Amino acid sequence: SNHFIINLYFLFEISFVLLTYNYAAATKKNKTLAKILLICFLPFALWNISYGQGFYTFNSMSISLGIICIIIFSIVYLSTLFLSDTPVNFFSIPMFWMVTGWLFYFTGVIVYFSALGYIVKYNLDPQGNVYAIIMLTLECILYTLVLVGFYTACKWKKEKSYLQ
């Protein structure tokens, strides 16, 4: 079983995304939210690996909690950006692209993981072809939007002045 690799990967990925949100948040309220979400996720995920579902089984509870935290902060970040009184060109903000990519990716992953029990129970994807297509599509969307974010970061100075 390679579940331990997936468990470690999601542990680091979700922590990294939440730390990035903490860094990118322009308001104290959003920074506090990112810290709270990370503080909720990290101890639970470590407990789940150690005592809960275990290291060598798929930690669906930890991954689902982390993905929900990311989706919550993505929605908060984008709504803060969209509801800002200051006129903003969203397409020139690197974090807009990255958050949008993470929102699409993690929403698709949580939907697929939610249906995974049903898919396995009724043997709907025995070779994993549907999983491969879904994940490849989501990853292409994610990495394309993240690359656009990096590209716009080359032209852009600092986001802090938009939402303070």
Residue, then its C-alpha position, 0 to 999 in steps of 0.5 A: s500500500n502506498h497510502f502513507i505517501i498520500n497521507l504525508y503528501f496531503l499533510f504537507e500540501i494542506s499545511f503549505v496552502l494554509l500557511t500561504y493563505n496566512y501570508a497572503a491575507a491582507t486583513k488581520k481577520n483573514k490572517t487569524l482565520a488562516k491560523i485557526l484553520l491551520i491550528c485545527f487541521l495540523p494537530f488533528a491530522l497528526w493525531n489521525i496518522s498516529y492514533g486514528q486511521g493510522f499511517y498506512t491507511f488512507n486518512s480520509m478524515s484528515i484530508s477531508l478536514g484539510i480540504i474543507c479548511i482550504i475551501i473555506f479560506s478560498i471562499v473568504y479570500l475571494s469574497t473579501l477581494f470581490l467585496s472590496d470598495t477599492p477598484v481592483n484588477f483581479f487578473s493582475i493579482p497573483m494570489f487571485w489565480m492561485v486561490t482560484g486554482w486551489l478552489f477548483y482543485f480541492t472542490g473537485v478532489i473532495v467531491y471525488f473522495s466523497a463518492l469514493g466509497y460508492i465507487v469502490k463498493y460497486n466496482l465502478d472504476p476497477q482500473g482507476n481510469v476515471y480517477a486518472i482522468i478526473m485528477l489529471t484534469l483537476e491538476c492541469i487546471l490547478y497548475t495552469l492557474v498557479l503558473v499564471g499567478f507566478y507569471t503575474a507575480c513577475k509584473w506585480k509588486k505587493e498586494k497589501s495595499y488593496l485590502q487594508 
